[in-house]
Amino acid sequence: MKRRNLLTGMVAAGVLPSLMVSRSQAAVDDSAKTDALMGGEFATASSKLALTKGNSNLVKAFARLEIDEQAAVAEAFGSRPGAARLDRKHMAQLENLRQSEGAAFDDMYLKAQINGHEELLRIHRRYARRGADPVARGASTVAVPAIKTHLVMLKEIRRMAA
């Protein structure tokens, strides 16, 4: 009986910490995935607005590209566009965009996209290094250089519009 209790205790001591780490890692991964999807959802929603409210053809072209890319990222993360809820910050930015027009909309949209892409870059870099889901980790790995390219594009579009 004592041997069985000792053996059970040793197994529990070795297994429970690894289970706790697994659950902790899963929570981190879920949080990072949620952050990436939420950022992508804002990029999609604001880009849909840009298709109708944008003044510049370059802004509209970027918006079409962004909508398509965010749909692909959502799918790679096991989700779909529109499934992630926006936080208060993103909802407020979206409302400000809805109330603007023309060149003012373009400038606000470009600023929001630049800030959002900088945030997504941090999220995807982190997930590419430490994410548990191999498909999502691969998507993040591919997303990092794409986000960098988007930042160059956005800054150039903004510079041209000024």
N, C-alpha and C positions, 0 to 999 in steps of 0.2 A: 504494500500500500504506500509506504513512504517513498519507494522508488518511483512509483507511478506519479505521485504528487510532485516529486522532484523533477521528473521528466516533463510533466505537464507545465510546471513552472518555467523550466528552461526553454521549452518551445514557445510559451507565451512571451517570455522575455525577449526572445529573438524575433518572433513574428510580429508582435504588436507594434513595436517601434517602426517596422517597415510599413505596416498598414497605415500607421499615423502619418508617415512621410508621404505615402501614396495619396492619401486623402488631402493632405496639405498641398501637394503638388497639383492635384486635380483642381483644387479651388483656385490656385494661382493661374493654371491654364484656362479654366473657365472664365476667370476675370479678364485675362488678356484677350481671350476670344471675344468676350462681350465688348470690351473697349474697342477692339478692331472693327467689330460689326457695327457698333454705335457710330463710330467715326465714319465708316463707310456709308451708313444710312444717311448721315447728315450730308456727305458729299453727293449722294444720289438725289436726295430731296432738293437741295439747293441747286443742283445741276438741272433738274427738271424745271425748276423756276427759271433758270437762265435760258432755257430753250424758248420760253415765251416772253420773258421780260428783258432779256439781254439786248444790248444795243449793238454790240460788236459781233461780227461774224466769227472772229477768232474766239470770243467767249463762248459762243454757241457751239463751235466745233469742239472746243475743249470739253464742254458740258456733255456732248454726245459720247466722247471718248470715256469720260469719267463714269457715266452711267453704265456703259458696257463693262468696264473694268471692275467696278464695284460689284456688279452682278456675278462676275466670275469669281471674285474673291469670296463673296458670301457663299457661293456654291462649294468652293474648296474648303470652307470652314464648316460645312455641313448645315448651312442655313439657306435662306433665300432673301432677295431684296425685300425690304419692308417688314421683316420679322423682328428686327432689333428696335427697341424703343429709344427715342431721343431723350437725353437728359435735359434739365432746365436750361443750361447754357446754350445747347444746340437749338432748342425750341425758340429761345429768345432771338438768337441770330437769324433763324428762319423767318420769324415774324418781322424782324427789321428788314430783311430782304424783300418780303412780300409788300412792304410799304414803300419801297424805293422804286425808282423808274430810271430808264435810260442810262446815261453815262454814270450817274450816281450808283445805280444798281450794279453796273459792271465793276466799278471800283470796290464796292462793298463785297461783291461776290468773289472777286480775285483775292482780296485781303482774307476773307474767310477761308477760301480754298488753300491759300498759302499757310495760314495758321493750322488748319486742319491737316494738311499734308505733313507739316513738321511734327505734329502730334502722332499721326499715323506712322511716320518713319520711326519714331522712338518705340512705338508699340510693336511694329513688325520686326524691328531689329531684335528686340527682346524675345519675341516669340520664335523667331528663326533660330536663335541660340538655345532656347530652353523649353520650347513647347513640346508637349507630350504627344499630340496628334501628328503623326508623320505627314499626312496629306496637308493639313493646315500649316505645319512647319515648312513644308516645301513651298506652299503658296506665299508664306511670309518671306522666304528666302528670295523668291522671284519678285515679290512686291517691292523689296528694298530698292533695287536699282530703278524700277519703274517709278517709284515715288520720287526718287532723286531727279529723274528726268522730268516728271510732272512739275516739280518745283522750279526747275530751269524754265520750262515752258510758261508757267504762270507768271514768273517774275518778268520774263520777256514780254508777254502780252500786256502786263501792267505798265511796263516801261514804254511800250509803243503807244498805249492809250493816253499816257500823261502829256 
